[in-house]
Amino acid sequence: MMNTISIALSIFSVVLTTASTVGGFFAFKSGLSRTANEVQERVIHALELEMSVLRGRLEDLEKENKRLNQVILTICQALKRRGLSVSIEGNLVTVMDGRSSQTARMEEI
């Protein structure tokens, strides 16, 4: 009878150890997967936020570009009233009066 109890306790111990090991493995795997998903969600959120900021900056730059183009056109019109004609082609700027013209190449920044 004592021998049977000892064998039963040994079998129970082996089953319990095996079940604990398998359960621990699945718990670790689940935790690792959950952590990976959380990190992925944080990265996606950070990238969406960065894209939103970049879109805003792009819109601001487009507005500033339009404003600067308008300033250039206004300056050209004012110079034309004074008898100077300005033409901009690519990176060449040509200034002409009634008698001569002067061309300058814009330096790239």
C-alpha positions as CSV (number, residue, x, y, z in Angstrom):
1,M,0.0,0.0,0.0
2,M,2.8,2.4,0.9
3,N,4.6,1.5,-2.4
4,T,1.4,2.3,-4.3
5,I,1.1,5.8,-2.7
6,S,4.8,6.5,-3.4
7,I,4.4,5.5,-7.1
8,A,1.2,7.6,-7.3
9,L,2.9,10.6,-5.8
10,S,5.9,10.2,-8.1
11,I,3.6,10.1,-11.2
12,F,1.6,13.1,-9.9
13,S,4.9,15.0,-9.3
14,V,6.1,14.2,-12.9
15,V,2.7,15.2,-14.4
16,L,2.6,18.4,-12.3
17,T,6.2,19.3,-13.3
18,T,5.5,18.6,-17.0
19,A,2.3,20.6,-16.9
20,S,4.1,23.5,-15.1
21,T,6.8,23.5,-17.7
22,V,4.4,23.4,-20.7
23,G,2.2,26.1,-19.0
24,G,5.3,28.3,-18.3
25,F,6.4,28.0,-21.9
26,F,3.0,29.1,-23.3
27,A,2.8,31.9,-20.7
28,F,6.2,33.1,-21.8
29,K,5.3,32.8,-25.5
30,S,2.1,34.7,-24.9
31,G,3.8,37.4,-22.9
32,L,6.5,37.8,-25.6
33,S,3.8,38.1,-28.3
34,R,1.9,40.6,-26.3
35,T,5.0,42.7,-25.7
36,A,5.8,42.6,-29.4
37,N,2.3,43.7,-30.3
38,E,2.5,46.6,-27.8
39,V,5.9,47.7,-29.1
40,Q,4.5,47.5,-32.7
41,E,1.4,49.6,-31.7
42,R,3.7,52.2,-30.1
43,V,5.9,52.4,-33.2
44,I,2.9,52.7,-35.5
45,H,1.5,55.5,-33.3
46,A,4.8,57.3,-33.2
47,L,5.1,57.1,-37.0
48,E,1.6,58.3,-37.5
49,L,2.3,61.3,-35.2
50,E,5.6,62.0,-37.1
51,M,3.7,61.8,-40.5
52,S,1.1,64.3,-39.1
53,V,3.8,66.7,-38.1
54,L,5.6,66.4,-41.4
55,R,2.3,67.0,-43.3
56,G,1.8,70.2,-41.3
57,R,5.4,71.3,-42.0
58,L,4.9,70.6,-45.7
59,E,1.7,72.7,-45.8
60,D,3.5,75.5,-44.0
61,L,6.4,75.3,-46.6
62,E,4.0,75.3,-49.5
63,K,2.3,78.5,-48.1
64,E,5.7,80.1,-47.5
65,N,6.8,79.2,-51.1
66,K,3.6,80.8,-52.5
67,R,4.2,83.9,-50.4
68,L,7.8,84.1,-51.6
69,N,6.8,83.7,-55.2
70,Q,4.3,86.5,-54.8
71,V,7.1,88.7,-53.3
72,I,9.3,88.0,-56.3
73,L,6.5,88.9,-58.7
74,T,5.8,92.1,-56.8
75,I,9.5,93.1,-56.9
76,C,9.7,92.3,-60.6
77,Q,6.6,94.5,-61.3
78,A,8.0,97.3,-59.2
79,L,11.3,97.2,-61.1
80,K,9.5,97.1,-64.4
81,R,7.8,100.3,-63.5
82,R,11.2,101.8,-63.0
83,G,12.4,100.6,-66.4
84,L,14.1,97.4,-65.4
85,S,13.0,94.0,-66.6
86,V,13.8,90.9,-64.6
87,S,13.6,87.4,-65.9
88,I,14.2,84.2,-63.9
89,E,14.9,81.0,-65.8
90,G,16.1,78.1,-63.7
91,N,19.0,79.3,-61.7
92,L,19.8,82.3,-64.1
93,V,18.5,85.8,-63.3
94,T,18.7,88.4,-66.0
95,V,18.2,92.1,-65.4
96,M,17.6,94.3,-68.4
97,D,17.2,98.0,-68.8
98,G,16.6,99.8,-72.1
99,R,20.3,99.6,-73.2
100,S,22.0,96.5,-71.6
101,S,21.4,93.3,-69.7
102,Q,23.2,91.6,-66.9
103,T,22.9,87.9,-66.1
104,A,23.8,86.2,-62.8
105,R,23.7,82.6,-61.8
106,M,22.0,81.9,-58.4
107,E,24.2,80.0,-56.0
108,E,22.7,76.8,-54.6
109,I,22.4,76.7,-50.8
